[in-house]
Amino acid sequence: MAIFSPIVRMSLIALGCAAASAVPAQAPSLAMLDRLEKGSWQLRERGKEEVLQTICVGDARRMIQIRHPRSTCSRYIIEDTPNSVTVHYTCPGAGHGRTSIRSETNRLVQIDTQGIAEGRPFSQAIEARRTGGC
């Protein structure tokens, strides 16, 4: 058993008490995604005219996993600011990705996503725009 001086012992006790009374950090909320309008959104690769897909968005968090839409994935929030979010996600057996979404308005966002889907790498720069109701 180690022998500590009274000062070190009191410091360790004080540190332990401070840690025990610390308030746990709140999980990031991804509030920027909550401000986006619900409805039909068209996704296009930046600089191209053709529509990649149209999705009905009730929860904009769906835009995080564009290449893994039905997979059960774990998520790690890297950035959560008022105008952008970045999330890394892992989908067991299906791949993984990292998506950054930047809000220009509550009807227009820029999405950068990359990762592995169906055993192949992907990287896309997408503009998503709300086009109406679902």
Protein Blocks (a to p, Z undefined) as FASTA:
>chain_A
ZZddfklmmmmmmmmmmmmmpccddddeklmmmmpccdddddddehiabdfbdcddfblk
lmmmmmlmmbccddddfbdcfkbccdddddehiaccddddddfblmbccddddddeehia
cddddddddfbdZZ
